[in-house]
Amino acid sequence: MKYIPTIGLEIHAELKTRTKMFCDSRNDPDEDRPNVNICPVCMGHPGTLPVTNKTAVEKATKMSLALNCTVNENSHFDRKHYFYPDLPSGFQISQFEFPLASKGKVEYDLVAADGTISEAGKVCGITRLHLENDAGKLTHRAGKTLCDYNRAGTPLMEIVTEPDLRTSEEAVAFAEELRRMLIAVGASEADMFKGMMRFDASISLREVGTEKLNPRSEIKNLNSFKALEKALQYEEKRLRSEWESTGGPLAGNITVGWLDDEGKTRILRNKENADDYRYFPEPDIPPLVISAEVIAAAKANLPPLPRMQKQHYVDMGLTPSEAQLLTDDTLLCERFTAVYKKSKDAKRASSLVLTQMRGFLNTAGKSMADAPSSAHLLALVSKIEDGTISANASKEVLEAMIESGKDPESIISEKGMAQISDDSELEEIVQKALAANADAVESFKKGKASALGAIVGWIMKETKGQANPGKVQSILQKAIQS
Ligand code: MN
């Protein structure tokens, strides 16, 4: 029997704001002292009043527009109740019936292992984007549980997709594109390691030739692209064999957890219905009203999105994988852009920054954080352009820049690498060359043009490759013909 998986994702992304979603406690993911960024509001004390964070709404609006969603001029907050020690108020403030944004779509490319695009312009629908606040963090240690509420009340976006994905590769490629978009619009730092972007993935199977969506398994709390991929692959296989043994799909929706260390899922519960959360309108927060003008202005000010940027680099003549590298790494992009602006040559800029610089960084076991500054790279380009060093010698200089962190001028002078471009100095060398290569001069005069090459070779050897080859040619021609 052939089955087709149907996959949908829920993505939680932490918004990059100074303060929390409904109070002025700091939203600082890097704070490692527990329970310092808390106040009566985010601790859910009775009698406190939440106030909506305007920046969080603005950033979520931008992200909604990037997702091609309709931003709803009127939305409102609801209380979602559940009891767990990481949730001091006993309910999460979320948006249920009237989310901030609805009905969008994201285009993404499927990328093969070698970095080439195997399928471009795939589409995944977005059901909704809503705002909510995050819970605290629990640490289980030696039979005890420690509660840290620094994260409690920090702003979150929940993005829900349509069940448009068919494979774990598609799910990962889509999630990666979403992450690029979060960063590009400045909505979230989306640092997976810090848990700023987390996934729940739903998967169900249906028989080929049927349209009916069967009950699904929802995999909770996937914290990396790797976990997303492996969990979906595992659950698909498990659902297939379950279908084979029971003769049908799941009887009802289930919720499973992904055990990263063991590489398998574990059934947590039969999925609760919305009823179980006892959603009701949040009485302490007025409806969220965003005017059409504000939405239009946000749309007009949207920065270029990653896929557009990528296309822009491809149009400049770069390969899709080079374009992807630049889109994914802001530091790399900054260096490339600086060099490109000066040289106006995308191929040359990519050769210097993407091939040579990245290569030397790799060999030296260094990261982009240790890369030469744009100013140093531009100084290196100047030294090639003004003839101080040859393009070939520039590689040695670049490698030394990465090793030592020094600027190109110091390296060129320390290594005595400067090209000899001074006319009188070159004329002197040419005269010496003519005297030392009388035979070659003779054959050149008799019409053997290639003899000139032998003389140039002698000069380059004599000057340890530092004579400016272009100038040597022209001075030599003049001297030999006079
Ligand atoms: Mn949520």
Boltz pocket constraint, residues with backbone or C-beta under 6 A from the ligand:
constraints:
  - pocket:
      binder: B
      contacts: [[A, 12], [A, 132], [A, 158]]
      max_distance: 6.0
